[in-house]
Amino acid sequence: MKAMLVTGVSDLSKNKTPLEYSDIDFKLWPEEGEIMMQVQTCGVCHTEIDIIEGRTPPLSYPVIPGHQAVGIVIGSRVPELFQQGDRAGAAWINSSCGKCRYCLNDQENLCAEFLATGRDRNGGYAEYMIMPGAYAFKIPDQFTNEEAAPLLCAGAIGYRSLRLTNLSDGEYLGLSGFGASAHLVLKMVKFRYPAAKVFVFARSEKEREFALELGADWTGDTGDAPPEKLKAVIDTTPVWKPVVDAMNFLQPGGRLVINAIRKENIDKDELLLLDYTKHLWMEKEIKSAANVARRDVKEFLELAAEMKMKPEVQIYPLKDANQALVELKERKIRGAKVLKIT
């Protein structure tokens, strides 16, 4: 089958083609508890850049990246969950131990044995993939393959991040960075909390314009002060400085939720300097959103269907995955980037 491979650590700012387009041998049939999909589409995520650049390395090389895969089931060893011909989705969570206190309380995202699709197990930048059926998801019929792909990560982790803010209707939310996840969070907020105001911080003027098109109440650069202090901020940027900036803009008791698995290394002149009185006093909080649990993906897909959500997507053929990743690295973003596989 055709697949894109991560073969080792590479600096995407220097190497514009870090993924190797290859013909590889493929295991022909799923084992007990698994399904096999013919992949139709796969979303492109900044976490792929973290994997390529070594911030969250795979268990071994080579590995097929991609954790927002939508495909047709062509083999199932879990017929009670998936039949041949069903449409299924793969998210970042590939498996967990199923026995620890986290797994037993819908928090398998915190399990010490958490394995990630496209990092610890082969993912969706390929024509076929195999994964545990218990960790795959039914795709609502109303979504096309292209629309469904970003819902599986950008939407699901955005949903988890929004839940962690404890936002109520009428309160003020900040979104720092405005890529695939943040644009879906904005849609969620407008649906669930119509009286809330959303303030978007983004370095790119095009991202700020896009946010206003989708209903943002104010936009500015990451260091610009919003017109009101914020109940919460969700940070989706790959760097550290917006974290410090965001803490300046929180109300007393406000919470910053960092929606990122890793942050890029910072320059010496951009060190993370949290001043206790300025940034944390008055019971402000910093909380990370770690991975996703199956509950997040399932609940978000149901919400997206209820909302009739339409993600903004840019489509690329599989062989152009490197181009999509470079554009993501360079912040050439409007919504979500999706690879069309089949």
C-alpha positions, -999 to +999 in steps of 0.1 A: +000+000+000+010+037-004+019+054+029+038+084+042+065+074+068+083+092+096+117+076+095+135+098+121+137+132+137+138+161+113+136+199+116+107+209+094+119+245+090+150+231+072+138+198+057+106+205+037+100+168+029+104+149+062+079+123+053+089+095+029+062+085+003+066+047+001+051+014-010+051-009+020+039-044+029+008-045+049-007-070+074-035-086+055-062-091+082-071-077+116-065-098+148-091-105+174-107-072+186-094-052+156-109-037+125-093-030+092-102+002+073-096+014+038-087+050+046-106+077+028-094+109+045-070+119+073-067+152+090-034+170+094-025+181+130+003+201+146+010+170+166+024+154+135+050+182+135+058+174+171+064+138+162+086+147+132+106+172+152+111+148+181+091+165+209+068+135+212+087+107+195+072+073+184+079+041+201+099+030+170+107+041+135+094+040+108+059+049+117+029+061+097+015+093+112-021+105+112-047+103+139-078+118+123-086+090+099-120+082+083-124+050+064-146+021+053-144-011+074-132-039+051-125-064+079-139-067+114-130-090+143-155-072+165-188-077+146-208-065+176-192-030+171-184-028+133-196-046+103-179-047+068-190-016+050-194+006+081-177+039+082-153+043+111-130+070+125-097+067+143-087+094+169-055+101+188-064+075+215-055+041+201-056+020+233-052+021+271-049-006+298-086-007+306-080-016+342-065+014+360-085+039+380-083+064+351-096+038+325-124+028+349-136+064+352-137+076+315-102+091+319-082+067+298-065+097+283-045+098+316-036+061+316+001+053+320-003+027+291-020+052+267-010+045+231-015+071+204-026+065+168+000+077+143+028+078+170+028+045+189+008+026+163+005+032+126-020+059+116-040+072+087-014+087+063-019+055+043-043+035+021-052+010+049-049+009+087-058-016+115-068-005+150-087-018+180-124-017+173-132-006+209-113+026+202-128+034+168-158+056+163-190+055+142-191+086+119-225+103+117-240+100+082-244+137+076-207+144+075-186+138+044-153+120+048-135+154+044-157+171+070-155+142+095-117+139+097-109+171+117-138+163+141-118+134+154-090+154+169-093+192+163-129+190+173-126+164+201-097+181+219-114+215+214-145+200+230-125+187+260-107+220+263-139+239+263-153+216+290-123+222+311-128+260+311-161+256+331-175+284+309-211+296+315-233+314+291-227+352+291-190+349+302-159+359+282-137+333+265-103+339+248-089+317+220-051+320+216-043+308+181-069+302+155-063+270+136-083+238+131-092+233+168-100+269+177-123+275+147-144+245+158-144+257+195-157+291+183-186+273+165-193+253+196-194+284+219-218+302+195-241+272+196-240+263+233-234+297+249-250+322+226-246+351+251-209+344+256-183+366+240-153+352+222-120+371+219-094+357+194-057+362+197-037+354+165-005+365+149-018+361+114-041+389+100-058+362+078-066+341+109-080+372+126-102+379+096-114+343+095-123+345+132-144+376+126-162+358+097-171+330+121-185+354+147-156+363+170-165+394+190-129+409+189-096+399+175-060+410+182-024+398+182-013+374+210+000+403+231-029+427+225-052+434+255-088+425+249-116+449+258-127+428+288-110+405+313-117+368+305-132+339+325-110+315+305-085+313+277-079+282+255-043+283+241-038+262+209-005+278+199+028+258+195+049+283+215+053+296+251+049+333+249+011+333+244+008+314+277+023+344+296+003+369+276-030+350+283-024+350+320-024+388+320-059+388+305-077+365+330-102+376+356-096+367+392-103+330+394-098+326+357-084+295+340-060+290+311-064+257+293-034+247+272-046+226+242-013+212+230+006+180+236+040+197+234+053+233+231+082+241+208+116+251+222+119+288+230+146+313+223+165+328+253+148+361+248+114+345+250+118+326+283+087+317+302+088+341+331+057+338+352+055+366+378+034+353+407+017+386+415+010+396+379+001+362+364-011+338+391-023+358+421-060+360+427-065+322+422-058+321+385-051+286+371-031+269+343-045+235+332-034+213+304-058+193+282-040+159+279-049+137+249-086+128+246-107+101+262-132+081+241-160+100+259-147+133+244-148+120+208-182+103+211-199+132+228-183+157+204-194+138+173-230+138+187-228+175+194-213+182+159-242+163+144-267+182+164-251+215+154-249+205+118-213+216+121-194+223+089-156+225+094-136+246+070-112+223+052-084+224+028-079+192+008-045+177-003-037+144-019-017+119+002+015+125-017+013+162-008+013+156+030+047+173+033+033+205+017+003+205+041+027+201+071+050+229+060+021+252+055+009+243+090+043+250+104+044+284+086+009+292+099-007+292+065-040+280+079-077+285+073-096+259+092-083+223+090-060+206+065-072+171+053-055+145+032-077+127+006-064+091+005-088+071-016 
